[in-house]
Amino acid sequence: MAVTKYPLGVNYDYPLILKKLLLTPLDYAPTQEIIFGGRRVYDYRGYVRRLNSLASGLNRLGVTRESMVAVLEYNSHRYLECLFAIPMMGATLHTINWRQSPEYVAYAIEHSQVDTIIINSTFLPQLEKIKSHLDGVKRIILIRDEGYDGQSLLKIDAEYEQIIADGFDSYDFPDLDENTVATLYYTAGTTARPKGVFFSHRQIVLHTMALGLSSGCFHTRSGFSAFDTYMPLTPLYHEHGWGMPYLATMVGARQVYPGRHNPHSALELIRDQKVTFSHCLPTMLHMMLSDPLVDEVDLSKLKIIVSGAKSAVNWLRTP
Amino acid sequence: MAVTKYPLGVNYDYPLILKKLLLTPLDYAPTQEIIFGGRRVYDYRGYVRRLNSLASGLNRLGVTRESMVAVLEYNSHRYLECLFAIPMMGATLHTINWRQSPEYVAYAIEHSQVDTIIINSTFLPQLEKIKSHLDGVKRIILIRDEGYDGQSLLKIDAEYEQIIADGFDSYDFPDLDENTVATLYYTAGTTARPKGVFFSHRQIVLHTMALGLSSGCFHTRSGFSAFDTYMPLTPLYHEHGWGMPYLATMVGARQVYPGRHNPHSALELIRDQKVTFSHCLPTMLHMMLSDPLVDEVDLSKLKIIVSGAKSAVNWLRTP
């Protein structure tokens, strides 16, 4: 009985790769906005154009499918760009936990053979401290932020915004094998040295689908949907902000990226941008609820996922 | 830079196969009930036990991973069993459209080299008409239904319920390659002869995830969730009832299978079983809304997907 063995997909084996997640927002929500701080930076069409410019600019600088690209940045629209564009090129995005010690960062960079670093200017002093560990790094790309005086002990090869300005509007993102490594993250090293964890394109796409499925459909549902305004408070280096930016992008939700923030400014953004969905560690929620501003912010529409530690129920207040 | 090429999944490459869809209902809803007609037949634990018994019984009769198993049956809990157990064995489930002409059924059976037929006794006369086309069929398994007099021109090899009664409570469903063919369906043949369409395990699992994702999370959301009571009115042979039974099972929803039904009895089930989610062709909805009983049934909680033809809006009434 040979009939059950007919090959499937002889025309096109649809791969589970990150670039496929961009098809739905372009279709359903091309004009939905993405916010950075209090400012609208672009809609989804503009966002995807930036991914193309970023990839073509990085490629011109020498970044290829073989590259290991470390990112040290706040929760910004630029981080959202890196989460897609770098793996979509076939390169590996190494999300660095910039809250860790210089020893940790040095180890993670050396051990994973990072050749490219994209870094917010605020974190330059941390990188300067481990200068002797950067021999394998071929290029450093700067995201210029407030307070940067233009001075650094390190050789800066390019500026992030300039790369995009010089890039092309289109880039031919390849149809990668879905098992290609997309991202890398090092554990905090509570036992001995930090350990690197890879995520493949297939793993991230399936995680994104499962997250969306459980959000709306399962007993455990969080209620997240395309109608929410989403803002990540968990750092994006931490397992891609628990995977939520991928889901928020796939469904074409309105997104707000806080950049450098504190509990007070996060509350301001929730109020001003009418944020309805977020996620963070209990400590952050605790600090927001302890801020005097909380009494002036309507939290009744806000859904928030808390994880990473147990919540102390006694300090949870109903709005 | 070899680090991006480290092989992933050296321990276990999680395959997208149908048996994985059963993990969540057993975890989240083991005691949720599945109804046939007005009667509770089992909960999800009992359902999965039946899948094991059915597979072991079929295997004892000679059904293997090479088998092509045709099913002619109403929308019953038994069809739900076939939708999972047969592909999970590695065999192919051929869902036959029993509303088609005998010529169509004969062609679909011969062309796909069916070796096993599972058939509701109501459809035996149709099969008797095409007896000369059944030379390749090695076994016929009967689902005894109302009105069967025990007489047939065909050799009946076993009865469905007896196979299950004689089967073992456990069956070692293999970890198939996710690209293994799971099901087969022949188009209605509006242009020339019917054409067979295969669905792989991977395709069905991804469709199930995408359906659930769109149900709860997307702009197009239907609002289906684990909290619904689900009843399929679209025939299950038609692209697995549009994929909904797989989703309803995966989320562990309460399910109601109507068996042989008409618009009137469907309305009775909606009323008595408090059905909140269904799907059908516009004709069926039209007939239900034209039935006098509709005035006594509260349809305010019912969500229904209509597809396959355009709805005539003028006959849609608000409850």
Interface residues (C-beta under 8 A of the other chain):
Chain A: M1 V3 T4 K5 Y6 L8 G9 L16 T24 Y28 A29 R65 E66 S67 M68 A91 T92 S112 Q113 D115 N179 T180 V181 F198 S200 Q203 L206 M209 A210 G212 L213 S215 G216 C217 F218 H219 T220 R221 F224 S225 A226 F227 L247 V251 G252
Chain B: M1 V3 T4 K5 Y6 L8 G9 L16 T24 Y28 A29 R65 E66 S67 M68 A91 T92 S112 Q113 D115 N179 T180 V181 F198 S200 Q203 L206 M209 A210 G212 L213 S215 G216 C217 F218 H219 T220 R221 F224 S225 A226 F227 L247 V251 G252
